[in-house]
């Protein structure tokens, strides 16, 4: 079991460690360019490649999305309790509570732990979290029109196309399927490397508070995900992956949103750093419980 767990975590640690070391050695890394590349080309391609040919019925896909949305809403409600407990402004904690790192950390862990069958559910959870983050998150962090930002997000269109293919049981043309599959191949490695770069670039303060937040959030998220998945009758594999994905560390994007909104970005950086550091200890235990 230890060898299997290490095999799951090793690619994640290697990718993030590479990015972290690269920046610490003083090498340049175009974070803005890579982020745009991943979100505008890589992520939509990954969604299409994973969902278009997925062996998952539309009902299960829809229920998994709904279950994820309900967990996010529950975590939003729990923010007021956690904010009072930690004596922090609830507006600062709202995004870190709602949006775990289901992308550049969650997807690789799901892929290596559960294979292609589980990866479909991992993508479904990530897609739902992204939809919330780029609508509600953008609304809270920006002064512009969030619907305009949503309309400019290619992943939204990739989701719509994938859903249409699922509902009509249609396959992409072979040339397009091969092209999308090729383009999706760089997404997960770049996600991991960029995660390491982001962590190396964050100046961390309030470590004790960051660890306290993580120790409160993780059990809440895991419990909410397990109960909601059970109530909705999700398959055991989908239930386990929902718990795993929603228990991921705080997403780096929360730090970027905090910077944009000028809401204690240094503190949010500590939440990202501490929760990611803590995940190296709790994720193997969680995987040992969830993996068949």
N, C-alpha and C positions, 0 to 999 in steps of 0.2 A: 504493500500500500504506500509506503514512504517513497519508493522508487516511482510509482505512478504519480503521486502528488508532485514530486520534484520535476517530473517530466512535463507536468502541466504548468508549473510556475516558472521553470527555467527560461522558456522563450520570452515570457513577460519581463522577467528580470534582465535578461540579456538585451532586449530591445530598449527598455527604459534606461538601463545602465549604460548602453552605448551612447544614447543622447546626452545623459548626464555627464559622462566622461568627456565627450566631444566638446561640450561647452566649457567645462572646467579646464580643459587644455588650451583654451583660448581660440578654438577654431570657430569660424563663422557658421551660423545656421540661420537660413532665411525663414523664420517662424511664420511670418505673415504669408509668404508665398506658399509654403508647404500647407498651412492651414487652409488657404483658399483652394489649393489643389485637391486636398483630401475631401473637403466639404462640397466643392462644386463638381468634382469629377469622380473621385474615389468612392465616396460614400454612396452617391446615387448608383454607381456601377455595382457596388457591393450589394445594395438593396435589390437591384434587378437580378443580379446573378444568383443571389441566395433565394429570393422569393419566387422568381418567375418559374423555376423548375422545382420548387419545393414540394415535398410530399406531405402537405398539410392542407386539410380542408378549410374552406372559407369560414365555417362556423368556429373551429378551434382558433383560427387566426384572429377572428373578431373578438372571441371571448378572452384571448390572451391580451389583446390590446385594451379591452375594457377593464380587465383585472389590473393591468399596469396603471391605467388612468386612475382607478380607484385607490391604489396604493399611493400614488402621487398626491391625490387629494387628501388622503388620510395624513400623510406626512406634512402637508401644508397646515392642516388643522392642529397637528401636534407641535407645530412651530411655536405657538403661543405658550404652551406649557414649558417647552425647552428654553425659550427666551426668558421666561420668568425664573426658571431654575438657574440659568447661567447669568442672569441679570444683564441681558443684552437686548438691543433693539430688535424686535421681531422681523423688521424689514431687512436687517442684515443677515439673519439666519434663514429666511424663507427659501431662497434659492439653494443654499447648501443642503437644506433638509429635503427638498423636493428632487434635486437632480444629481444622482450618483453618476459615477464614471462608467456608464454602460457601453461607451464607445471604445476609446483607445486602451482601456484596461479590461472592461467586461467582455468584449467580443473575443479577444485572444484567449482568455481563460475558458470561456464557454466552448470555443472551438477545440482547444486541446483537451478539455476534460470530457466533452460529450460528443465530439465529432460533428459531422454534417447534419445529422438528425436533430441534435440539440441546437446547432448554430442557427437554424431557422427560427426557433423560439427566442434565441438571444437577439437576433436581428429585429424581431417583432417588438421586443421590449425596448430596444435601443431606439427604434423608429418612433414609438409612442413617447418616450422621454424627450426625444429631439423635437417632436411636434409641440409639446408643452413648453419646452425651453425656448424655442424660437418664436413662440407666440406670446405666452404669458411672460416669459423672461425678457423678451424684447420690449414688451409693453411697460414692464417695471423699470427697465434700465435705460430706455431711450426716450427722447422727446418727440421722435417722429411717429409716423403711422406704422404700427406693427403689421397691419395687413399688407402694406407695401413691401415690408421686409420679407414676409412669408411668401409673397408672390415671386420674389426673386431667389427663393431657395430651391435649387434643383432637386433636392431630396424629396420634397413634397410631390413633385411631378413623377419621380421614380416610384414613390409609394402608390400613387394613383394608377400608374401603368401596371405595376405588379399586382395590385388588387384586381384590376380589370382582367388580367391574365389568369389569376387564380379563380375568379368567379366564372369565367367562360371556359376554363380548362384549355387555354390556348398556350402554345409554346412560341418563343421568339424564333425568328428565322435563324438558321444555323450560323450564318455569317455574323449576325448581330449578337447572338448568344456567345460566340467565341470572342468577339471584340470586347463585349462587356466583361466577360470572365477575365480576359487579359488585363483590362484596365483596373479591375477590382483587386488584382493581385498585389499592388503596391500599397493598398490602403492600410491594412493592419500593421505591417512593419513601420510605415511612416507614422501611424498613430502612436505606437509605442516609443519610437525615437523622439517624437515631439513631446510626449509626456515627460520623458527624462529631461529634455531641454527646458521645458517649462518649469519643472521642479528645481532645476539647477539655477534658474534665473529669478526665482522668487526669494525675496528677502523675508525671512520668517521671524515673527515675534509671537509672544503669548503662547508658547508651546504647551503650557499646562492647561490653558483654556481650550486649546485645539484638541488635546487628547481627551479632555473631559467631554467635549462635544461629540467626538467620535464614539466614545464609550456609551453615550446615551443614544445616539442616532442609530447605530448598527443594530442593536437588539430590537428597537422599535420598528425599523424597516423590515427586518427579517420576519418578525412576528406578524406584522400587517400583511406582508406578501403571502406568508403561509396560510393565514386564516382566510384571506380573500380568495386565493386560488382554490382552497378547499371548499369554500362556500359556492364557488362558481363551477365546481366539478371539473377543473382542468386536469388533463392527463398528468400522471406523476412526473414525467420528464419536464413538462411545461411548468409545473408547480415548483420543482427544484430549481429550474433556471430562473424563474421569476424571483425566488428568494435570493439566489446568488447575485443576480443582476442588481436588484434593489439594495443589496448589502455592500455594493462596491463603494470605494472611497468617494469623497466629494470631487465632482468633475472640475477640471481646470478652468472650463468656461465660466464657472461661477466667479472666479477671480477676475476674469476679463469683464464680466457684467458689473461686478462691484467697482472696478476701476471706472467704467463708463458712467455709472450712477453716482460715483463719489461717496460710496457707503462703506467705509472702513475696509479698503482693499487689503491693507496689511494684515488685518485680523482674518479676513477670508482666506488669504494666502496661507496663514497658519493652519486653517481647517483643511485645506487641500494637502499641505505637506504632512500634517500629523495623521490624517486619515489614511493617506497612501502608505506612510511608514508602518502604521498599525496593521494594514491589510496584509503585510508580509507574515504576520503572526496568526491572524484569525482566518484568512482565506484557506490555508491548508486544512485547518480544523473543520471549516464549513464544507469544503470539498470532500473530506473524509466521511462526513455525514451524508452528503447528497449524492455522491457518485455511486453507481450501482456496483 
